[in-house]
Amino acid sequence: MTETHATIPSGAPVFPPGRYGHRREPGGRRPKMIAVAALVVLLAALSVIAVRLYRQYGDPNYDAQVITYTDITDTQVRVDFRVTVPSGGSAVCLLRARDRAGTEVAREQVTVTAPPGERHVTTQHRLVTTGRAFVGEVLRCRPPA
């Protein structure tokens, strides 16, 4: 059995004039402008994130690695670490100690200087703590101010 419709639509619907307001043409300027504006906002946000991450994780010329942390008592921890700096340069490193719960019990900035012609400095520093440390860390190293 076949069904016959009284009217067959021929493409786009036809609305009574003036009843539903002004209709926009498909593919007009507005969608393109919204897409361009969204792209600009996205690029600006990505740039801000990139700058923030670079500032947070620093210059690869100033890299630090913890070798070990020892001599842990209720009032101190000794952190042995190695820093990569430009040849013969120096760096300011931020050291921190945390207890078992993750609470910071010490924080200190230490300046290290490489011998002339050397890029790597191995050093140790004793952090005075406010409680028993569980871990000693080098958070970051940066060029001296």
N, C-alpha and C positions, 0 to 999 in steps of 0.2 A: 504494500500500500504506500502510495506516495502522498506527501503533504505539500500543499500549495499555499504560499504566503500571499496575503493581499497586496503588500508592497514589498518590493525588493530594493534594499539600499544600494545605491550606485556609488560607492566610495565613501567620502566624508559625509557625516550627517549635516543636514541643513537646519539651522535654527532660525526662529522668527527674528527679524531685524530689531535691534534695540532691546531685546528682552533679557539677554544674559551678559550684557556689557561688551566691551571691545575685545575681540579675539586677536591673539598674537599669531603672527605667521610662524610656522614651524621652522626651526633652525635659525632663529633670530639672533641679535647681538647679545642679548642678556646672558644666555647660557655660556657663551664664549668668554664674556667678561668675568663671570663667576669662576670659571675654570682657571683663567689666568690669575685672578686674585688668590684663589686657593693655592695655586702653584707657588706664587710669591711668598705667601705665608708659610707654606711648608719648607721652602728653601731657607727662609729666615730662621725658622725654628731649628732646622738641622744645623745651620751655622752656629747658633748659640750653643747647641749641645756639643758640637765639635770643639769649640773654644773652651767650654767648661771642662770637658774631658782632658784636653791638652794641658790645661792649667792644673788639673787634679793629679794627673799621672806624670806630668813633667817632661822635660827634655831627655831624650835617650842618651845624651852625653853625660848625664848625671844619674847613674844607676847604682842601686845599693842592694846587697845580698847579705842576709844574716848568716853567719857561719855557725855560731852557737851562742847560747845564753847559759851562763853557769853562775856559781857562787850565790845561789838563791837563798836568801834569809828573809826574816820578817821586815827588814829595813833596806835591803838592796838586791840588785841583780846586775851581773856583768854581761854586757852584750858585746860579742866579737862580730865585726862586720867588715865587708869589703865594698869599697866605693870606686866606681869608674868615673873619672873626671877628664876634662881636656888635658893634654900633655902639660905637666907641671902646674896644673891649676888647683883650685880648692873648691870645696862645697860645704854648704850648711845642711846638715841632716837632722831630721826630727826623729828622736827615739821615744819609745813608749813601752811601758810595762803594764800588763793586765793581770788580774787575779783569775781564779778558776771560774768565777761567775761572769767574767768579761769586763768587769769594772776597771777603769783606768786607775792605776795606783802610782804612776810616775810618768812624766813627760818632760823632755829636755831637748834643746837644740845644741848640736855639737858641730864645730867647724873642723874639717879635716883638710890637709894640704898634701898634695903629691910631691915627691921629690922631683927636681928638674929632669925633664925627659921621660918621666913615668906617667902612666895613665891610671894605674890602680893603686889604691891605698888600702891596706889592711890595718884595722885599728880596733881597740877595745875601749869601752867606756862603762863606768860604774854608775848606774842610776840609783839614786836614793828613793826608796819607795815608802808609801804610807801604810802598806800592808804587805802580806806575803805574795810575791809575784808568782805567776804560773808561766808566763811567756814574756820574752823581750822581743821587741820589733823595731825595725827601721821603717817608718811610714813613708818618707820621701827624702830626696836630696835635691837641692837646687843651687844655682849659682849664688855666691855671696853678694849681698847688696852693695 
